[in-house]
Amino acid sequence: MNPQAYTMAYLSSALKKGAKIYAPLEIDKIETEKNAVHLITAENQIISARHVIFATGYERLKQLDFLDK
C-alpha cells in the first residue's frame, strides 16, 4: 500500500463530499458545543463545523487535552 496515494484518495473523497481544508493554520482556541466546534485562529478568524480533523503530525495539540477528561 502506498501511504501517500491512500491519503490523497481520502482527501479527494472528502473534498467531493464538501469538506473544506484549512492549511496551514494556527489555532489559538477551541470552543465546543453540543453540535458544533468553533476554532479561533491566531488572526481571530472563527471557523465553525460539526466535525473537525486535526492533521498535526506526530505531535498532539495542547488544545486537545480536554479530550482526555
matplotlib code that plots the C-alpha trace (Angstrom):
import matplotlib.pyplot as plt

x = [0.0, 1.2, 0.5, 0.6, -1.9, -4.1, -4.1, -4.8, -7.7, -9.3, -8.6, -10.2, -13.3, -13.7, -13.5, -16.0, -18.4, -18.0, -15.2, -13.1, -9.4, -7.7, -3.9, -1.6, -3.4, -2.6, -5.5, -5.3, -8.6, -11.1, -14.7, -17.2, -21.0, -23.3, -23.4, -20.5, -16.9, -15.5, -11.9, -10.4, -7.2, -4.2, -5.8, -9.2, -10.9, -13.6, -14.2, -17.3, -18.1, -19.9, -16.8, -13.1, -10.0, -6.6, -3.8, -0.9, 1.6, 3.0, 2.8, -0.6, -2.1, -2.1, -5.6, -6.9, -6.1, -9.8, -10.4, -8.6, -11.1]
y = [0.0, 3.5, 5.7, 8.9, 7.6, 6.3, 9.7, 11.5, 9.2, 10.1, 13.8, 13.6, 11.8, 14.3, 17.3, 15.8, 15.4, 19.1, 19.1, 22.3, 22.2, 25.0, 24.8, 26.0, 27.4, 28.2, 27.5, 29.5, 28.4, 25.6, 26.0, 23.2, 23.0, 20.1, 20.0, 22.3, 23.1, 26.6, 27.1, 30.6, 31.3, 33.4, 36.1, 35.9, 34.2, 31.8, 28.5, 26.6, 23.0, 19.9, 17.8, 18.7, 16.7, 17.9, 16.7, 17.8, 15.1, 13.1, 16.0, 16.4, 19.8, 21.1, 22.4, 18.8, 17.9, 18.3, 15.1, 13.1, 14.2]
z = [0.0, -0.9, 2.1, 0.1, -2.5, 0.3, 2.0, -1.3, -2.0, 1.4, 0.7, -2.7, -1.4, 1.4, -0.9, -3.3, -0.3, 0.6, 3.1, 3.5, 4.0, 6.0, 5.9, 7.1, 10.1, 13.7, 16.1, 19.3, 20.9, 20.6, 21.8, 21.7, 21.8, 21.6, 17.7, 16.8, 17.2, 16.9, 16.1, 16.7, 14.7, 15.6, 13.3, 15.2, 12.3, 13.5, 11.8, 12.8, 11.9, 13.1, 12.6, 12.7, 11.8, 13.1, 10.9, 13.1, 12.5, 15.4, 17.9, 19.6, 20.0, 23.6, 23.0, 22.6, 26.3, 27.1, 25.3, 28.0, 30.6]

ax = plt.figure().add_subplot(projection="3d")
ax.plot(x, y, z, "-o")
ax.set_aspect("equal")
plt.show()
